[in-house]
Amino acid sequence: MENGAARTAPTVIVAIDGPSGTGKSSTSKAVAAKLGLSYLDTGAQYRAITWWMVSNGIDITDPSAIAAAAGKPEIISGTDPSDPTITVDGTDVAGPIRTQEVTSKVSAVSAVPEVRARITELQRSLAASAPDGIVVEGRDIGTTVLPDADLKIFLTASPEARAARRSGELKGADVAATREALIKRDAADSTRKTSPLAKADDAVEVDTSDLTLQQVIECVVTLVEEKRAAK
């Protein structure tokens, strides 16, 4: 083994998929930070393009209007897990993309094939340019965006556990209403024609319902380290 190889861990690309409220973002960020990998929240990119559409008066109920505008905004994602940034046309949108207005419209915008093609291209280029590897989280990473990822993980949790977590994140949200919204979004994301939310055949499924965040992180770190050791 060469000296350099002894010190440098192999580049590893990790895809983490699953519905909202399973702990995807917190887990992915922590795993990336712990292992010295880049990090990409693909959901933030879809939220960013949705925010741009809303801000520019694009009719969200008209897929052809969304498709026509899909190439216009410049979306730049920072991949540092300790400070993941996202800008649209130079504006920091990390806060605005988390509003209820954007959340309620993101499934409709994400379902448009031209939007998915544009964002998928962005995601692939970021993954390819990550120096030591990257943890990419989303809903179609293992199946569509990075089908050759070294490790694919699919996080799941019961609707009750997810709603409780999500309403904790969305201050003052009603758990029952949050649960209904999550189930509705799952249905929209799982049944869309282009890149639906789905578990890749070779993904490792981790049910986070009864696990603490720390336990989920440890589980994923172990899986990544095993994969690295086998490379």
Disulfide bonds with the S-S distance in Angstrom:
none
